[in-house]
């Protein structure tokens, strides 16, 4: 599986939800229409709708400090996504925007230069390829944010509204 639209972000210690003003992840401004016209909210609604089928998977991909990249994806797609991630890291190709994902094995999580690892969260927002990945050191923050959004935002909506939002998220 190849990827094209990967949103990158950086964890911070504050926040309740996953993203937004009170999020545990600050998403980078990507500057492309795909990111500005609803790809992120549509992807998030698809993930929330299928939340029970999403699993955490070890990737076997580590930073220099032995901090593993963890995949959060639909269980049915996890093997295909893992193969795609490994392939991309071994032989990077052009994405819509740079991702820094390919730098995990060669960069330190403390590197801050322009060509060093400045992100620790990645989100594939392509239709039918929705997945998130993060460095294991941030797993607790990720789980806090995603579970809070699922329980206190998604499940708070009536089932009919959730279904309507999901159906709308399937449109490109």
KAZI-V705319 format. One record per run of one state. SS is the DSSP state (hx for helix, st for strand, lp for the rest). FROM is the first residue (numbers start at 1). LEN is the number of residues. If there is no record, write none. Layout:
ss = <SS:SS>
from = <FROM:FROM>
len = <LEN:LEN>
This chain:
ss = <lp:st:lp:st:lp:st:lp:st:lp:hx:lp:hx:lp:hx:st:lp:st:hx:lp:hx:lp:st:lp:st:hx:lp:hx:lp>
from = <1:6:12:17:18:23:24:25:28:33:37:39:50:51:54:63:68:75:91:101:104:121:125:131:136:155:159:170>
len = <5:6:5:1:5:1:1:3:5:4:2:11:1:3:9:5:7:16:10:3:17:4:6:5:19:4:11:3>
